[in-house]
């Protein structure tokens, strides 16, 4: 694939991630807020509105507001910017670049919520019986998918490197 093609794929992935997340959060805010949770697929999927003032799994939601704002708004913004700079400086390509792009897109969409509202809208919960995830959103899925892509790509690169060194 040409460089232009790769860049187009990355821009589309970022735009699709942010657009889908923004649209689903708007839908959640306008249709789920104040409504009871809805259950689907024999309670495997629950849809319910929640506002998360903290980070992953609401960690840090009980921090003092000023510290929480600094950590989750300014700290996240700096971390996302740092990740973008690292991708450019180290010239990441291929799967790792796609993974980082998804991570940054999801992080940016949640960051937009924090700047605008001080919280992030979450609305999806999955599980079986008592074994359930926390409540999350589409941006969180993009973040986790991005991390998974980077990890798998790095493991594959490491294995290829080991085989070359053994030859």
Buried (B, 14 or more C-beta within 10 A) or exposed (E): EEEEEBEEBBEEBBEEBBEBBBEBBEEBBEEBEEEEBEEEEEBEEBBBBBBBBBBEEBEBBEBEEEEBBEBBBEEBBEEBEEBBEEBEEEEBEEBBBBBBBBBBBBBBBBBBBBEEEBBBBBBBBBEEEEEEEBBBBBBBBBBBBBBEBBEEBEEEEEEEEEEEEEE
